């Protein structure tokens, strides 16, 4: 059995007045996704258990068959794993965003989509000014970075330490969303002190001169300790691979024991090379039982409130990824194809949300239900439903 999974991140949405009362998924030209609906079954799944923040870490674990309640420890340690950073038994990883808060609000959680090269310079100077024994800043990609803190059996953080994802508070006052609970003082202090380090930094002066937003501070969130998961192959007997431009999702794949693949031009933004990513996924079918393709662009479009960009991203996912996989899979014998977002990201709020997402499955042994469209409305009326999203994949692999 060959299984391909396509994750259009944050694709699930609400009806948009600008689209004539349709969702972006409904408005997009998606002949291949609709063909899957006619061939197979559309349903819905809720990938975020109650009490968990709706985000790609929890939701991706769930849609890949793992109950977050038994294995999730935080977002940052998953990214640390993806970058080859080892955590000791009491160490903590904390996500470290470069953000723009010049107005006292979360003006831009990407610091104007700062480049990786610019960010590396800023992180080096933040380490020099704010680093300490047992506390190190690690540069990543664009605005996404990590802080590692050595801990003890009693701290400095705890399960009830609360931090706020910056992408969920666009244009909101940052003073209302500071860390709370054990270790909050340390995080708040570092965030405040980072403002002085970055205030007149040469990188920010150059960005301002070019009309770009500066990185005014770091935003610390998503803390956690090293997780432990049963490898996917040990659970399901299948060897998998992950294609994603996002460290977080690559980390989830790595924790499952999957190989992490690259494709030329694959990014975590709207400039993703969809054709390259789709071609790499088709090629990977020769070597792997499961090939998972995650595309961040649809989620980024929602965070920016760009309806047209979200429709365009979904059309490219359909044309350049779903279409080629649908054409290639039957050549491998028994096959199945699953297309599903991880969580909703409504354009209205520009933030991740709770709730069910629509999925479509087709392939060997999947009997059609007489559905004709893959979208939120069809899924809402579908008999196939998984209130616990982590049950979908085991069901798909067993029916």
N, C-alpha and C positions, 0 to 999 in steps of 0.2 A: 504494500500500500504506500503510495506517495501522497503526502498531505502538504498543501501550500496554504499559508495563512497570510492575508493582507490586512494590515492595520492602518486605516486612514485616521490618524490621531485626531480626536476631538470632532469628528465629522458630524455626529448627531447634533441636531439643532432644532430651533423653533421656526414656525412660519414667518417669513419676512415680507413686510409690505413692499419693499423694493423689488421683490421677486414675484409680485402678484399673489401673495399669500402662500407661496410655496417655501419649503425649506431649501437650503443650498443643495442638499442631496437630490431633492425632487427637480430642482431647476437645472442641475448639471446634465449634460448629454452623457449618458452612461449605458450604452447598448450592451456592454459585456456584463455588467452587474445585473441588468434586467434580464439578460439571457440566463444567468445563473438562477434568478428567481423563478423563471419558467421551467428550468430543468430540475430544480431542487426545492428548497424550502426557506422561507423567510421567517425569522422569529425575533425574540428580544431577550436580552440578558442584562442583569444588573451586576457590574463588576466591582462595585465598591460597597463593602459591608458597612452597616451602621457603625458610627463612631470613628470611621476612617476618613481622612481628607480625600476628596475626589481628585486623583492625580494619576499620572501614567505609571508610577511605580506600583502602587496597589492594584490598579486596574489591569496592568499588563500581567502581573503575577496571576491574577484571577483568570483572565481569559486564556492563559496558557495552562490552566488546570491546577493551580496551587491556591489553597485557601489562605489569604493574607493573615487571617487570625492565628494561623499556626506557624508562620514563617517570616512575617514582615517585621523588620526592626527599625526602618527609617530609610529615607531616600538617599542620603549622602553615602552610606556605606556601600550601596549598590554601585554608585558611580565610582567610589574608591576601588572597588573590585575591578571595574572595567578599565581603570587606569593602571592597574598593577600595584596599587598601594595596599600594603598589608596592615591589618589592624590586629593589635594584641587583644587579649580577652577583656581588658578593661578600657580599651581605647575607644574614642568617639570620632566619627567623621561628621562634619557639618558642611552643608552646602553654603557656598560663599559667592553670591551674585555681585557683580558690579552694576549699580543702578544709578538713576538720576532722580534726585529728590530736591532739586533746587528751590521749589516752591513750598516745601514742607509736605508735599504729596508724593505719591509714587508716580512721578512724571513718566518714567520709562524703565521698566524692569530689565531692559537689555542694554541700558546706557547708550541708546542710539545705535544698537547693533555694533558695538565696539569690536574691532578686529582682534583676532587671536594674538597678533604680534603686539598691538598696543596694550592689550590686557596683560601679557607676559611681563612687560616693563613695569606696569602698575603693581602686579603681584610681587615682583622682586623687591620693590620699594616698600610695600606693605609688610613683607617678611622682615626686612631690615628694621623697620620702625616698630612693629607690633609683635613680631615673632619672639619666642622665648623658648628655653628648654622645655620640651614636651608640648610645644605649640607651634605648628608650622602651616604656612599657607602654600598651597600647591596650585600652579596655574593649570587651566584646562582649555576649553574651546570657547572663543568669543567671550560672552559675559558669564559663563558657567565655570566656577572654580570650587576648590575645597579647602577647608580648614581641618587639620587633624589635631586632636587634643588627647594627650595621655591622661588616663583616669585611674581610679582605684575602685575597689569593690563597693565603695560608698559614694562615688561621684565622679565628676562634678555635676553631671546631669542625671535625669531619671526619666522613667516612662511618662510622667506627667509634666515634663518640661514642654511648654507650648511655644512654637514659633510659627510665623505666618508666611506662606508662600507669597513672594512678591507679585507673581503674575495673577494672583487672585484679588489684588487690591489696586487695580489701575485707577489713577487719579484720586485716590483716597488719602486722607491725612495719615502720615506714617506714625505719628505719635500715638494713634489709637490702636496700633498693631505691633507693639513691641513685644519681645519675648517675655514669658511669664513662667514662674515655677523655679525648681532647682537649677542653678547655673545661669539664670536669666541675667544676673548682674554682670557676669563675665561677657556674655554675648552683647549686651547693650553697651557696655564700656568699649569693646572693640569696635562696634559699629560707629559710635560717636567719635572715637579717636581716629578712625579712618578718614573722617571728613577733613581733618587738618592735614593729613598726609596727602590727600588728593586735591585739596583746594586750589593750589597754584602749581600743580604738577605740569611739567613740559608737555606731556601727552595731552592733557586737557587743554592747555593753551593752544596747542596745534589744532585740536578738534574744534575749539571755539572759533579760531581764525578761519577754519574751513566751513563754518556754519553747522557743525555737528554738535550733538548733545554731549556734555562731559559726564564722566563717571564721578559722581559727587561723594559716594560712600560705598562700603560693602554692606550687603544685607545677608545676615546669617540665619539659616533655617534648615529644616529637614534632617536634624541630627539623629544619629543612631549608631548602634554597635554592629559588629560583624554578624551577618545572618548565616544560617545553615539550612540548606535545602537538600532533599533527596534528588539525585540527578534524574533528569527526564528519562534517560535510557533505562535506568534501573526501575523506574515506575512503569514505563510503557513499552520498553523494548525497541525504541526508535531513536535513531541518530539524527540530531537536528542542527540547523544553522540559522543565524540571525543576520539580517541586513538592515542596518539603521544608521543614521547619522547622529544619533543622540546617545551620549555616554550612558545615560540612565538605562535606556532600553538595551543597549549592548551589554550592560552589566547584568541585567536580568537574564539575558541569554547565556552569558558566561556562568552565572550561578547555577543554571540548569544543566551545565556541562556541554552546551552547544558550542560549535565553532562560530567565531565572529568574523564575518566576511566584509570586504570593502568593495566599492565600485567607484570608478572614476567619476568625479563630480557629484557624488552623493553628499548632501548636506543636511543640516537641521533646520532649513529655512525654505522660503519660497523659491529660491534659486536652485533647488534640488534638480539633478539630472535624472528625470524619471525614466527615460529610455535606458540609460546606463544601469540604473538600479533594477529595472525589469529584466534586462538582458542577463545581468548577473544572477538573478533569481532563477531564470530558466536554465542557465548553465549549471547551477547548483543542484538541480533535480537529478543530475547524473550521479551525484556523490552522496546525497543525503536523503533520508526518509521524510524529514520534515524541513521545509524551508519557510521561514517567517520573514515577511517584508514589512517594515514599519516606516511610515512616511509622516514626518512632523508638520509638513507645510499647511495642511488644513487646520491644525490647531493654532499655528502661528497667525494665520489669517484671522481667526476668531479673536485672538488676543489683541490684534490691531484693529478690530472692528471693520474689516474689509470684506464685505459680502462678495464683491466681484472676484477677489483673489481666492476666496474659499471655493467658489464654484469652479474657477479655473483649475485649482489644485485637484479637485475631485474628478474633473474631466480628464486630466493628465494621468491620474492614478488608474482610472478605468481604461484609458487607451493604451498606456505604455507599460502597465504592470499587470492588471487583471486580464486584459486581452491576451497578451503573450503567454501568461501562465495557463489560461484556459485552453489555448491552442496546443500547448506543449504537454500538459499533464496526461492526456489519453494515450500518448505514445509510450508511457511507462507502465502500462497495464492498469491494475486497480488504482484509482485515484480519488481524491476529494479536495475541494477548494472551499475555504472559509474566508469571507470578507466581513470584518467587524471593527468598528471603532472601539477604543478602550473606554471612553467616558464621553458625555456630552460637553461641548464648549460653546455655549450660546453666544452669538454675535451681540445680543442685547446687553449682556453683562460683561463680555470680554473675559470671562473667568470660567474655570472648570466647574462642573455642576454634578450633582447626584442624579441618579435616574437610569432607566434602562436605555440601552443602545440597540439599534437594529442590526441583525446579522443575517447573512445569507449563506447557505451551504448547498453544494451540489457535488455530484460525482457518483461513483460506483455504489449501488445499494441505497441511494437516497431517493425515495419515491416523491415525485412532484405532488404539490398540494393545490395546483391550479392558481397559483399567484403569478402576477405579471409584472410587478415592479418591486425593486429593492428600495425601500424608503421607510421613514418613521411611521407613516400612516398605515402602511401594509403590516408592519411589525406589530403595531398596537392592536391589530385585530387578529393576529396569528395565534393558532392554538399552541405553537411551540414556544415555551417560555422557561427561562432559568432565573428565578429570583436570586439564587446563589450562583453567580456567574462562573465560579470555578468548576461547576458541574458540567458545563457545556462541552469542553474538550474531551474529558473522559467519556461522555456519552457519544460524541462524534466518533471516537476511536473504537467504540464497542458495538455500535449498531451495525 
